[in-house]
């Protein structure tokens, strides 16, 4: 126990001074204190396809077909022939795995100590990553286009959970996305969620998306209603980018009661799943795309729905359903629903379901998307 606490102390020293890139050396020095021969940080890449050593000489491991990958996808420890893999979780966000090379199988108490180390390592990566580029260098497997750089720097973590309610999202092409974005925030019993699909591509689209995201956050933080939030975004888009528009789903979920309220501004309706079946879609749209609201006198309309514990909502941009295979056939809403129901029936965790969904979409278009594809899954449980 004393040795484990010394390892924690050394890691805590890094929290207050040092760079993320110093973490591997600190772990190497701390390994003997934890009866480990080596400790390796493996970070997930942007495509969520493989786990890559952070400033180390180890080889990358694929998510599919490796025990390290299984630890990542299930968020549960894995053991094999002297190696222990623990998930690196920052809250509900999956950062990668921590690999321990051990002489013997750890006792339950020892494994608990190592899980504490893994939690601290995840916290260090999340908090120190913005003070240098080492984490980004590890996660990127190809050059990132400027439009994508702008968007990723605007987004929250892909996954968030509070009191049994979870929101998790995916974006592709991850190195070239420009027009799609999502956002969320938990304030008291209200979980705010929004999905945006900007007209156009490249730098111009990312600039419009940046304006949209920040106007949304400004309205939300100013306490505006859903209706007035949409009107504010609409006004600023029209003022700064005349003729441009953004489709959007802007929603609020009361975490305590399960009341879901939203506005669809020219956007596809969310997929509504309950008890292994697809429920009728909520009315859509309730407003014109943001930027075009001046064309009608009616204010954006809010639709409300009472959720039941275990309900799932899937918000998506048209890049998901309009993906085409080699013959030109659309992926479509029916395939999306079938995929989601199958994943839920097998108990797949929400973040893993979304990871597999986006890979299915990429595969459907033979590895190269014609349009940005973004989706977010919202699951509610009464707390």
Secondary structure, 3 states (H helix, E strand, C coil): CHHHHHHHHHHHHHHHCCCHHHHHHHHHHHHHHHCEEEEEEEEECCCCCEEEECCCCCCCEECCCCHHHHHHHHCCCEEECCEEEEEEEECCEEEEEEEEEECCCCCHHHHHHHHHHHHHHHHHHHHHHHHCCHHHHHHCCCCCCHHHHHHHCCCCCCEEEECCEEEEEEEECCCCCCCEEEEEEEECCEEEEEEEEECCCHHHHHHHHHHHHHHHHHHHHCCCCHHHHHHHHHHHHHHHCCCCCEEEEEEEEECCCCEEEEEEECCCCCEEEECCEECCCCCCCCECCECCHHHCCCCCCCEEEECCCCCEEEEECHHHHCCECCCCCECHHHHHHHHHHHHHHCCCCHHHHHHHHHHHHHHHCCCCCCCCEEEEEEECCCC
